[in-house]
Amino acid sequence: MQKTGRTAVVILAVLSAAALMASCGRADDPVSMAPTEFESAPAVVLHGSGDVLSVAVPEQGEYIFTALADGSVMMLDRAARTPVRILKCHDGPVNDLVVSNSRDLLVTAGDDGSLKTWRLPSLEPAGKMPGHSNQIVAVAISPDGHTIASCGNNKTVRVWRIDSGLEPGTLAHTSTVRAAAFSPDG
């Protein structure tokens, strides 16, 4: 059973003038940052939001997105480091999320076995792709923004076409698939 009232934290680090790195966790767990060559930005503390399970930092975008254990996605203003909007989008935890390179689409993967797409920056629904029989643990989007790969506890990687929602292929594994990635050339 999920605890309520926990405080989540997103740690941001400025890698260069244009590069930002983010990590996520719970504020009630010890968080430490070893000395590094890059500057640490102030932590974003999200009171009462529960666990942050994933974070997406789009290149040159205005927003940072966090996946929350309560089934929500939080959109944070990148410059102000404050919440802009919270969207309840899954029945159960949002395990992973990714933003397209064009920064016009957010993809969320949930414990409820659904893969959903959202238009950015409005967070209006763009589509839903059923297919996993249970928890989806990871999602990736191709560099050209046309294909999604989702990984599940049902021992599959499912590949989807964003424009049609069709599933052109499934890769079977012998155990839970925890990650997928596309090569930079798509």
C-alpha positions in Angstrom: 0.0 0.0 0.0 1.3 3.4 -1.0 2.0 5.9 1.8 0.4 9.2 1.5 1.7 12.6 2.4 5.3 11.8 1.4 7.5 14.6 0.1 9.1 14.0 -3.3 12.2 15.8 -4.5 13.7 16.4 -7.9 17.4 17.3 -7.9 18.5 19.5 -10.8 22.1 20.0 -11.9 23.3 22.6 -14.4 25.8 20.8 -16.7 26.5 23.8 -18.9 24.7 26.9 -20.2 22.3 24.7 -22.2 22.4 21.3 -20.4 20.4 20.3 -17.4 20.4 17.0 -15.6 17.6 15.8 -13.2 17.3 13.0 -10.8 14.3 12.0 -8.6 13.5 10.4 -5.4 11.8 10.9 -2.0 12.7 13.7 0.4 12.2 11.4 3.3 15.2 9.3 2.1 18.6 10.7 2.4 19.7 12.7 -0.7 23.2 13.8 -1.1 25.2 15.2 -3.9 28.9 14.6 -4.1 31.1 17.5 -5.1 31.1 17.9 -8.9 32.4 20.2 -11.5 28.9 21.4 -12.4 26.7 23.8 -10.4 23.8 22.4 -8.4 20.5 24.1 -9.0 18.0 24.3 -6.1 16.1 21.1 -5.5 12.4 21.1 -6.4 10.5 19.8 -3.3 7.0 18.5 -4.1 5.2 18.3 -0.8 2.6 15.5 -0.5 3.0 14.3 -4.1 4.3 10.8 -3.2 7.1 9.1 -5.0 8.6 10.5 -8.2 9.2 7.4 -10.4 10.7 9.1 -13.5 11.7 12.5 -14.8 12.0 13.8 -18.4 14.0 16.9 -19.3 13.4 17.8 -22.9 16.2 19.5 -24.8 15.7 23.3 -24.8 12.2 23.0 -23.6 10.3 25.2 -21.1 9.1 22.3 -18.9 10.3 19.3 -17.0 7.9 16.4 -16.5 7.8 14.0 -13.5 5.9 10.7 -13.3 4.3 10.2 -9.9 3.3 7.0 -8.0 -0.2 8.4 -7.5 -1.0 8.0 -11.3 -0.2 11.7 -12.1 2.2 13.6 -14.2 3.5 16.9 -12.9 4.7 19.6 -15.4 7.3 21.9 -13.8 8.4 25.3 -15.2 12.1 24.7 -16.0 13.3 28.2 -15.2 11.2 28.9 -12.1 11.4 25.2 -10.9 7.8 25.3 -9.8 4.8 23.1 -10.6 2.7 24.4 -13.5 0.1 21.6 -13.8 -0.7 18.2 -12.4 -2.5 15.7 -14.7 -4.1 12.5 -13.3 -3.5 10.2 -16.2 -3.3 6.5 -15.1 -5.0 4.2 -12.7 -2.0 3.4 -10.6 1.6 4.6 -10.8 3.1 6.3 -13.8 6.3 4.3 -14.2 8.0 6.1 -17.0 7.5 9.0 -19.4 9.3 10.5 -22.4 9.0 13.7 -24.4 9.5 13.7 -28.2 12.4 15.6 -29.7 10.0 18.0 -31.3 8.7 18.7 -27.7 5.1 18.4 -28.9 4.2 15.0 -27.5 4.5 13.3 -24.0 4.2 9.6 -23.7 3.3 8.0 -20.3 3.5 4.3 -19.3 1.5 3.0 -16.3 1.0 0.2 -13.9 -2.5 -0.1 -15.4 -0.9 -1.6 -18.6 -1.8 1.5 -20.7 0.5 3.6 -22.8 -0.9 7.1 -23.4 0.1 10.1 -25.5 -0.5 13.8 -24.6 -0.2 16.9 -26.7 2.3 19.5 -25.4 2.2 22.0 -23.8 -1.6 21.6 -23.3 -1.5 18.1 -21.9 -4.6 17.2 -23.9 -5.1 13.5 -24.7 -3.6 12.4 -28.1 -4.1 8.7 -27.9 -4.0 5.4 -26.0 -2.3 2.2 -26.9 -3.5 -1.0 -25.2 -1.7 -4.2 -25.5 0.3 -5.0 -22.4 -1.5 -7.3 -20.1 -0.1 -5.7 -17.0 2.5 -3.1 -15.8 4.5 -1.1 -18.3 7.8 -0.3 -16.8 9.6 1.8 -19.5 8.9 3.7 -22.7 11.1 5.2 -25.4 10.4 7.3 -28.4 12.3 7.3 -31.7 14.3 10.5 -32.6 12.0 11.2 -35.5 9.0 11.0 -33.2 7.1 8.4 -35.2 7.6 5.3 -33.2 7.2 4.3 -29.5 8.7 1.2 -27.8 7.1 0.1 -24.5 8.5 -2.5 -22.1 6.4 -4.6 -19.8 6.1 -7.1 -17.0 4.4 -9.3 -19.6 7.9 -10.1 -21.0 7.4 -8.1 -24.2 8.6 -4.9 -26.0 5.8 -3.6 -28.1 6.5 -1.2 -30.9 3.9 1.4 -31.9 3.3 3.9 -34.7 2.3 7.2 -33.1 0.3 8.5 -36.1 -2.0 5.4 -36.4 -1.7 3.7 -33.0 -1.0 0.5 -34.8 1.4 -2.1 -33.3 3.7 -3.3 -36.1 5.7 -5.6 -33.9 6.3 -7.3 -30.6 9.5 -8.7 -29.3 9.2 -11.5 -26.8 11.6 -12.0 -23.9 11.9 -14.6 -21.2 11.4 -12.2 -18.3 10.4 -8.6 -17.6 11.9 -6.1 -19.9 13.1 -3.0 -18.0 14.4 -0.7 -20.8 14.4 0.1 -24.5 16.2 2.8 -26.5 16.4 3.9 -30.1 19.7 4.7 -31.8 20.2 8.5 -32.5 19.7 7.9 -36.2 16.3 6.4 -35.5 
